[in-house]
Amino acid sequence: MTPSTRFWDKAARKYAASKIKDQAAYEKTLERTIEHLGPEDRVLELGAGTGSTALLLAKNVKSYLSTDFAPGMIEIANEKLASERNSGVPHEGLSFLTADAFDERVQLPDAQGDGYDAVLAFNFFHLVENPDDLLARVRDLLKPGGLYISKTVCLKKRAWLFGPLIKIMQLFGKAPYVSLFSFEELEERLRRAGFEIIETGTYPAPFSRFVVARKV
């Protein structure tokens, strides 16, 4: 288990109990994401946390595999899923899996080798240590023309403040690995990885960049 995995695994219960800081921005993210999904779509989510977003989005698509590398997060997600099913909400196409994008269990969604219609990653990309490798993997998992829909915290404009603060917190085990991207750098990485950006937004402002990118 990596230091970041241990951090998120330990933080899972506290994370699950925390409230969304900007409900309007969260709802805007959901609204824009749903706009790009269809009822026959097969969706993969990376860095799903405790599954709250998956439970809201999965009803809009055919199948939804929701993953996170922290076992504690997926444990809570499965508890939420069981609770909803016991309340009469079937969630037939939704499943949770403790895995990262490179896990061999994260396979293409059918025997013909066709890719996912969409890969989602909300508040996740800035937390991975190998971002370019991740984008290459995401591209491999998508079908031709498939969408990578993400929201990424971009702190580079305030690196003078956040950089030292994050390092101090990491020394005491209070922060995971974090990359300090700018909006421009984030979007350029997507283009270099073989994506065409078709929509962007900033919610909540000024640091969270929502991007819809198509595999080309």
C-alpha positions as CSV (number, residue, x, y, z in Angstrom):
1,M,0.0,0.0,0.0
2,T,1.5,3.3,-1.1
3,P,1.6,6.4,1.3
4,S,-1.3,8.0,-0.7
5,T,-3.4,4.8,-0.5
6,R,-2.7,4.6,3.3
7,F,-3.7,8.3,3.7
8,W,-7.0,7.9,1.9
9,D,-7.8,4.6,3.5
10,K,-7.3,6.1,6.9
11,A,-9.3,9.2,6.0
12,A,-12.2,7.3,4.5
13,R,-14.7,7.6,7.4
14,K,-13.9,11.2,8.1
15,Y,-14.2,11.9,4.4
16,A,-17.6,10.2,4.2
17,A,-18.9,12.3,7.0
18,S,-17.7,15.6,5.6
19,K,-20.2,17.9,3.8
20,I,-19.8,19.1,0.2
21,K,-18.2,22.6,0.4
22,D,-20.0,24.1,-2.6
23,Q,-23.2,22.3,-3.4
24,A,-24.1,24.5,-6.3
25,A,-20.7,23.7,-8.0
26,Y,-21.2,20.0,-7.3
27,E,-24.7,20.0,-8.9
28,K,-23.3,21.9,-11.9
29,T,-20.7,19.2,-12.4
30,L,-23.4,16.5,-12.2
31,E,-25.6,18.5,-14.7
32,R,-22.8,18.9,-17.2
33,T,-21.7,15.3,-16.9
34,I,-25.2,13.9,-17.4
35,E,-25.5,16.0,-20.5
36,H,-22.7,14.0,-22.1
37,L,-24.0,10.5,-21.0
38,G,-26.6,8.3,-22.7
39,P,-28.8,5.5,-21.4
40,E,-26.8,2.8,-23.3
41,D,-23.4,4.1,-22.2
42,R,-20.8,2.0,-20.3
43,V,-19.0,4.1,-17.8
44,L,-15.8,3.7,-15.7
45,E,-15.1,6.1,-12.8
46,L,-11.6,6.5,-11.3
47,G,-11.0,7.8,-7.8
48,A,-14.6,7.4,-6.8
49,G,-14.1,8.0,-3.1
50,T,-17.1,6.7,-1.1
51,G,-19.4,6.4,-4.1
52,S,-21.8,9.3,-3.6
53,T,-21.4,10.6,-7.2
54,A,-21.6,7.1,-8.7
55,L,-24.9,6.5,-6.9
56,L,-26.3,9.7,-8.5
57,L,-24.9,9.2,-12.0
58,A,-25.3,5.4,-12.5
59,K,-29.1,5.6,-13.1
60,N,-28.4,7.5,-16.3
61,V,-26.3,4.8,-18.0
62,K,-26.3,1.1,-18.9
63,S,-23.4,0.1,-16.7
64,Y,-21.2,1.9,-14.3
65,L,-18.0,0.5,-12.8
66,S,-16.8,2.8,-9.9
67,T,-13.3,2.3,-8.6
68,D,-10.9,3.7,-6.0
69,F,-7.5,2.5,-4.9
70,A,-8.3,3.0,-1.1
71,P,-10.1,-0.1,0.3
72,G,-11.7,2.0,3.1
73,M,-13.4,4.2,0.5
74,I,-14.9,1.3,-1.5
75,E,-16.0,-0.4,1.8
76,I,-18.2,2.7,2.5
77,A,-19.4,2.9,-1.1
78,N,-20.6,-0.7,-0.9
79,E,-22.3,0.1,2.4
80,K,-24.2,3.0,0.7
81,L,-25.1,0.8,-2.3
82,A,-26.5,-2.0,0.0
83,S,-28.5,0.6,1.9
84,E,-30.0,2.0,-1.3
85,R,-30.9,-1.5,-2.6
86,N,-32.5,-2.3,0.7
87,S,-34.6,0.8,0.3
88,G,-35.8,-0.4,-3.1
89,V,-33.3,1.4,-5.4
90,P,-32.0,-1.4,-7.6
91,H,-28.8,0.2,-9.1
92,E,-28.6,-2.9,-11.3
93,G,-25.7,-1.6,-13.5
94,L,-23.6,-0.2,-10.7
95,S,-20.6,-2.0,-9.1
96,F,-17.7,-0.8,-6.9
97,L,-14.2,-2.2,-7.1
98,T,-11.0,-1.5,-5.1
99,A,-8.6,-0.8,-7.9
100,D,-6.6,1.8,-9.7
101,A,-6.7,2.4,-13.5
102,F,-3.9,0.0,-14.1
103,D,-5.4,-2.9,-12.2
104,E,-5.9,-5.9,-14.5
105,R,-9.5,-6.3,-13.2
106,V,-10.3,-2.9,-14.8
107,Q,-11.0,-4.5,-18.2
108,L,-12.8,-3.3,-21.3
109,P,-16.6,-3.7,-20.9
110,D,-17.2,-6.5,-23.4
111,A,-15.6,-9.5,-25.0
112,Q,-15.3,-7.7,-28.4
113,G,-12.7,-5.4,-26.9
114,D,-14.8,-2.3,-27.4
115,G,-13.9,0.5,-24.9
116,Y,-15.9,2.5,-22.4
117,D,-18.2,5.2,-23.6
118,A,-16.9,7.5,-20.9
119,V,-14.2,7.5,-18.2
120,L,-14.9,9.9,-15.3
121,A,-12.4,11.2,-12.7
122,F,-13.6,13.9,-10.3
123,N,-11.1,15.6,-8.0
124,F,-8.6,12.9,-8.8
125,F,-6.1,13.7,-11.5
126,H,-4.0,16.1,-9.3
127,L,-3.6,13.3,-6.8
128,V,-1.9,10.7,-9.0
129,E,1.9,10.5,-9.2
130,N,2.0,9.4,-12.9
131,P,-0.5,11.7,-14.7
132,D,0.7,11.2,-18.3
133,D,0.7,7.4,-17.8
134,L,-2.8,7.7,-16.4
135,L,-4.0,9.6,-19.4
136,A,-2.5,7.0,-21.8
137,R,-4.4,4.3,-19.8
138,V,-7.6,6.2,-19.9
139,R,-7.3,6.6,-23.7
140,D,-6.7,2.9,-24.1
141,L,-9.8,2.1,-22.0
142,L,-12.1,4.4,-24.1
143,K,-13.8,3.4,-27.4
144,P,-13.1,5.6,-30.4
145,G,-14.7,9.0,-29.8
146,G,-15.2,8.1,-26.1
147,L,-15.2,10.8,-23.5
148,Y,-12.9,11.6,-20.6
149,I,-14.9,13.8,-18.1
150,S,-12.9,15.2,-15.3
151,K,-12.7,17.9,-12.6
152,T,-9.2,18.7,-11.3
153,V,-8.1,21.0,-8.6
154,C,-5.4,23.3,-10.1
155,L,-3.4,25.2,-7.6
156,K,-0.3,26.3,-9.6
157,K,-1.2,30.0,-9.5
158,R,-1.0,29.9,-5.8
159,A,2.0,27.5,-5.6
160,W,3.9,29.9,-3.5
161,L,1.3,29.3,-0.8
162,F,0.0,25.8,-1.3
163,G,3.3,24.2,-2.2
164,P,5.1,24.7,1.2
165,L,1.8,24.2,3.1
166,I,1.2,20.8,1.4
167,K,4.8,19.7,2.0
168,I,4.5,20.5,5.7
169,M,1.2,18.6,6.0
170,Q,2.7,15.6,4.2
171,L,5.5,15.5,6.8
172,F,2.9,15.0,9.5
173,G,0.8,12.6,7.4
174,K,-2.0,15.2,7.0
175,A,-1.9,15.4,3.1
176,P,-1.5,12.9,0.2
177,Y,0.6,13.4,-2.9
178,V,-0.6,16.5,-4.8
179,S,0.4,17.9,-8.2
180,L,0.1,21.7,-8.7
181,F,-1.3,22.1,-12.2
182,S,-2.5,25.2,-14.0
183,F,-5.6,25.1,-16.2
184,E,-3.4,25.6,-19.3
185,E,-1.0,22.8,-18.3
186,L,-3.8,20.4,-17.5
187,E,-5.5,21.0,-20.9
188,E,-2.2,20.8,-22.8
189,R,-1.5,17.4,-21.2
190,L,-4.9,16.2,-22.4
191,R,-4.1,17.3,-26.0
192,R,-0.7,15.7,-26.0
193,A,-2.3,12.4,-24.8
194,G,-4.6,12.3,-27.8
195,F,-7.7,14.1,-26.6
196,E,-9.8,16.9,-28.1
197,I,-11.2,19.3,-25.5
198,I,-14.9,19.9,-26.2
199,E,-16.0,21.7,-23.0
200,T,-14.5,23.4,-20.0
201,G,-15.8,25.1,-16.9
202,T,-14.6,26.3,-13.5
203,Y,-16.8,25.2,-10.7
204,P,-16.2,26.0,-8.0
205,A,-14.1,28.9,-9.0
206,P,-11.2,29.7,-9.0
207,F,-9.4,26.4,-8.8
208,S,-11.6,23.5,-9.9
209,R,-11.4,22.8,-13.7
210,F,-14.1,20.8,-15.3
211,V,-13.1,19.3,-18.7
212,V,-14.8,17.1,-21.2
213,A,-12.3,15.6,-23.7
214,R,-12.9,13.3,-26.6
215,K,-10.6,10.5,-27.7
216,V,-9.2,11.2,-31.2
